[in-house]
Amino acid sequence: MDTKLTLKLDKFIIDKAKEYASSHKRSLSRLIEAYLKSLVNSDSPNKNEEFEISPFVKSLSTGVKIPADLDHKKIYRDYLSEKYK
């Protein structure tokens, strides 16, 4: 049974959420409902058939620890130097 819910949110967030919903051909209500379902169904987070987590997002959660002293700017600089030799 569907029930009406009124929320007060930042206008910018609402506009961006509407754009996102439109670009994914879904209603904003369905997106919010799916998100809330994922929160309350923490027993089975992977059983949401409507939205699949992309392999890219899954790959971000590898458990690999990044060293605190990693110089990402140097790595990027080296990469660009090598690329544009």
N, C-alpha and C positions, 0 to 999 in steps of 0.2 A: 504494500500500500504506500503510495507516494504522499508525503506530507510537505507542506510549504515551510521553508526556513528562511528567515531574514537575517542577513549578516551586514555588519558595518565594516567595510574595508577601504583601504586607500584607493582613490580613484585611479591612480597610475597602475596599481596592481590589477585592478579590475579590467582596465583597458588592455593591458598586456595579456591577461588570462583569456580574455575574449578573443584576442588575435590568435593566441596559441590554440584555443579550442577550435576556432574557425579553420586554421591551417591544417588541423588534424581531423577535420570533418566530424567533430563531436560537439555536443552542447556543453556549456560550462557546467551545468548541473550534473551531467554524467561524469565529467572529469573530477569534480569535487566529490561526488558520491564514490567513485572508484578509489580516490585517495583516502577518504575516510574509512572505506572498507579495508584497505591495506593496513591502516593503523589499528583497527579493532580486531582484525584477523591475524594477529601476530603469531598465532600457532602455526599457520600455514602461509607464510609470505610469498611462496613461489607458486601458489595455486590460483593466482588471479589470471583467468583465461583471457580477459579482455585486453590487458596491457602486458606485453612481453618486455622484459628488460633486455636491452640490446647487448650483444656480445662485447661491445666497446665498454659499456658501463660495468659489466661483470668483470672485465679485465682490469679495471681500476682497483678492484678490491682483491689484491694479490697477497697482502700481508707482508710484502717486502718493505723493510725499513730503509729509509733514505738517510745517509749519514748527515749529521748536523753540520759538518764542515764542508759539505758539498758546494762547490762553486759553479752554480748553474750558468752564470754569465760566461765564465771561461769555457765551459763545455760548448755552449752555443757559439761563442766566438771561434773556437777551434773548428766546429762543424762548418761554419760559414767560410772560414779560411780554406778548408779542405774542398768545399763545394765549388768555390769560385777561384781555384788556382789557375 
